[in-house]
Amino acid sequence: MLNHWYGFAHISEQIEIRKTPNFKGYSPLLSGNNNSEGAGDLQEGFEFGWEDPSNKDNDVDESSGVMAGANVWPSEGHVPRFRQTVLDY
C-alpha cells in the first residue's frame, strides 16, 4: 500500500498546477490558502478545460487567453482511463 501512495505522490508532482503555464493540472491538499492564519485549505482538486478533439497538436491561439492549451493528465499507465472518464463526464 505504501508503494501505491509513494507512486501517486511522484505522479502528482509532475502534473501539479503550479508547474503548468495555463493553470491546469493537480492542486494538492493544502496548496490553496484562503486561511487567514496561513495554514492552507483542506481541499485538493484537478483543474481541466474543454478539449477540442480535432486539435491533435494542441495548437494555441495567443488570443485565446491564459487558460488556453492542452490539459495535463496523469499517464494512462499510472491512472488508467482517468482522462477519458473525466472527459466523458
Helices and strands as residue ranges (DSSP letters): H 2-14, G 17-19, E 25-27, E 45-47, G 62-64, H 82-88
